[in-house]
Amino acid sequence: MLTLVPNMAANKMEGIRLSRLRTGSIIYNYGAREGDIILRVNGHKIDSMEKGYKLWENLRKENYVEVEILRDNKIVTIAFDIVK
């Protein structure tokens, strides 16, 4: 089961690290990989777990999602439309 872990740097949360991500899961199929750090969702910085969960809940209202990820010290952007 996917686990979301706070990514800490200099005693501050800087994104959420993906752990235990299964190959073939929906988030994997959209391009996320084990160890990715989600930094922003639709331009909103994730600097607390509360903020991350709130952003996740609000995605139901969105038609388009853009996720900024740190992977291997490089920024990767994954964007997709949400079909309702």
C-alpha positions as CSV (number, residue, x, y, z in Angstrom):
1,M,0.0,0.0,0.0
2,L,1.3,3.5,-0.9
3,T,2.8,5.4,2.0
4,L,3.2,9.2,2.1
5,V,6.1,10.3,4.2
6,P,7.1,13.9,5.0
7,N,10.3,14.9,3.3
8,M,12.3,16.8,5.8
9,A,15.2,19.2,5.0
10,A,16.8,21.5,7.6
11,N,14.0,20.7,10.0
12,K,11.4,21.8,7.5
13,M,9.0,19.8,5.5
14,E,9.7,20.1,1.8
15,G,7.2,17.9,0.0
16,I,5.9,14.4,0.4
17,R,8.0,11.3,-0.4
18,L,6.2,8.4,-2.1
19,S,7.0,5.0,-0.5
20,R,5.8,1.5,-1.1
21,L,4.5,2.5,-4.6
22,R,3.3,-0.5,-6.5
23,T,4.0,-1.0,-10.2
24,G,0.7,-0.8,-12.0
25,S,-1.1,1.3,-9.5
26,I,-3.0,4.3,-10.8
27,I,-0.5,6.8,-9.5
28,Y,2.3,4.7,-11.0
29,N,0.5,4.6,-14.4
30,Y,0.3,8.4,-14.3
31,G,4.1,8.6,-14.0
32,A,5.0,8.6,-10.3
33,R,7.8,6.4,-9.1
34,E,9.0,5.0,-5.8
35,G,11.0,7.7,-3.9
36,D,9.6,10.6,-5.8
37,I,9.0,13.8,-3.7
38,I,5.9,15.7,-4.5
39,L,6.8,19.4,-4.1
40,R,3.7,21.1,-5.6
41,V,0.2,20.3,-6.8
42,N,-1.4,22.8,-9.2
43,G,1.2,25.4,-8.1
44,H,0.5,24.9,-4.4
45,K,3.7,24.1,-2.3
46,I,3.4,21.2,0.0
47,D,5.1,22.1,3.3
48,S,2.9,20.3,5.8
49,M,1.0,17.0,5.8
50,E,-2.2,18.9,6.5
51,K,-1.7,21.0,3.4
52,G,-0.9,17.9,1.4
53,Y,-4.1,16.1,2.5
54,K,-6.2,19.2,1.9
55,L,-4.8,19.5,-1.7
56,W,-5.5,15.8,-2.2
57,E,-9.2,16.2,-1.1
58,N,-9.6,19.3,-3.3
59,L,-8.5,17.4,-6.5
60,R,-12.0,16.0,-6.8
61,K,-13.1,19.5,-7.9
62,E,-10.3,19.9,-10.5
63,N,-10.4,19.1,-14.2
64,Y,-6.6,19.4,-14.6
65,V,-3.8,18.4,-12.3
66,E,-0.1,19.4,-12.5
67,V,2.3,17.8,-10.1
68,E,5.9,19.0,-9.6
69,I,8.1,16.1,-8.5
70,L,11.7,15.9,-7.4
71,R,13.3,12.8,-8.8
72,D,17.0,12.0,-8.8
73,N,17.7,15.7,-8.0
74,K,15.7,16.9,-11.1
75,I,12.3,18.5,-11.3
76,V,9.8,16.4,-13.2
77,T,6.3,17.7,-14.0
78,I,3.4,15.3,-14.5
79,A,0.2,16.8,-15.9
80,F,-3.1,15.2,-16.7
81,D,-6.8,15.8,-17.2
82,I,-9.3,14.4,-14.8
83,V,-12.2,12.8,-16.6
84,K,-15.5,13.0,-14.7
